[in-house]
Amino acid sequence: NNTTPARPKRGARPDSVRAAMESGRGVQVPRGQELPGDILIMGSGERAHIGIFIGGNLTLSNSSSKGTFTWTDTYEAYVAYYGSGTYYRVKN
């Protein structure tokens, strides 16, 4: 049998990641207390976006079309484009 498994969809929707964080997978982190590895979720719905904080006020951001994390920018720049953002720290 040479059946190739179906390729999984790229990435999870930011709103589903936010829901997981708020249901016990993570904890909100106040602005200014974020650490490298914390997740930044901005906007909501079709305008939702996700990134990973890497330090120095920079967040590594994903590209939905490429399915990879491809660029960095500041919190202020992301929020100016996507709307309010919240940092989360994964607990489990």
N, C-alpha and C positions, 0 to 999 in steps of 0.2 A: 504494500500500500504506500504510494508516494503522495499522500495528502499533506499539503502544507497547512499548518495551523493558521487560522485567521489572525491577522495582525491587530494587536490591541489599538484602541484609539489613543492618540497622543495626549498625554496629560489629563489631569482632572480639571473640571471647571473651578475657577476660583471660589465661587459661591459654595460649592460642595466642600472645598477645603476649609472655608470659614466655618461652615456648619459642623464639620468634624472637630475643629479646634474648640468651638463653643460647647460641644457636647462632651468634653472631657479629654480629648486628645491633646489639648494644649491650653495655654493660659495667655491672656492678653498681657502685653508688655508696654508699660508707659513710655511715651516718646522720651528719648534721652537715656533710657535704660536698656535699649536693645543691644544684643550681642551678636557677633558673627554667627550665622546659621539660623537666626530668627527669620520667620516668614513675614513678609509685608504683603497684605492684601488691600488693594485699592479699588474704589468704585463698587458697582454691583451690577448684576444682570449682564446684559451684553457688553457693558462698559467695564466689567470687572477685569482686574489684572493682578498678577502675582509675581513676587520676586523674593530673592533671598538676600538678607542683609549681609554684607561682607566686611563692614567696618569703615571708619572714616567718613561717615554720612553717605556711603555708597551702597546701592542695592543692585544686585545682578538680576536682570529682568529676562523673562522668557519671551520667545517669539512664537506665537501660536502657529503661524504658517510654517515655520521651520522645525517646530517641536523641540527647540533647544533654548538654553539660556545664552543670550548672545550680546547683551549690552549692559552697561552700568550707567546710573545717573543718581542724582541726589534725591532725597525724600521730597524736597520742595518741588523739584521738577516733575516728579511722578504725580504728586498730588495736584499740581497745577493742571495737569492734563487729564488725569483719571478721576479726580475728586478725592474725598477723604480717604486716609489710609490707616490701617491698624496693624501693629506688629503682634505676632504670636510666637510663643516658644513651645515647641513640641514637648509633651510630657512622656508619652509612651507610644 
